[in-house]
Amino acid sequence: MPDTYTDTPQPPSAPTPLTKSQQATLRRAIRLLESQLTASEVFSNPTTVKQYCQLQISLERDEHFCCLFLNTRHSLISFERLFRGTVDGASVYPRVVVRRCLELNASAVIFTHNHPSGIAEPSRDDATITRRLKDALALIDVRVLDHIVVGTGGTTSMAEQGLL
């Protein structure tokens, strides 16, 4: 057991609030990435998708669970924040995700959510909800391509880690 709290690894510190100029720059960067995602095959460049997800939700103080809804060519139909939680979790309802996929006529999805702690490692709960969503969406022939966990310092692709 550590003698003091400083002997344990520390998570990344909370980000400082952005200035109006920085917020405007961030919005421009998101629009630029959105134009790339809607103009090309989304999953042909996972790095761009991870950057986009990080720009969208890495600075949120609460957990946000979002979906990138994709068409048959894997181009972006819509990015939506479906659920918002607290500092350590968000309730995710498969029926809401299924309904939204049907409304948008999506053929595939990429899930993403942030960890307000800053650490981008998937938890056991993350793997469980991903499995539940994948099973529910398989019933309506919607493919789950990835689940990206976003922290303040980076992202983790559950597909790249073999967790899908």
Summary of the structure (lengths in Angstrom):
residues: 164
radius of gyration: 16.4
end to end distance: 34.8
largest distance: 55.9
contacts: 485
relative contact order: 0.16
helix: 39%
strand: 22%
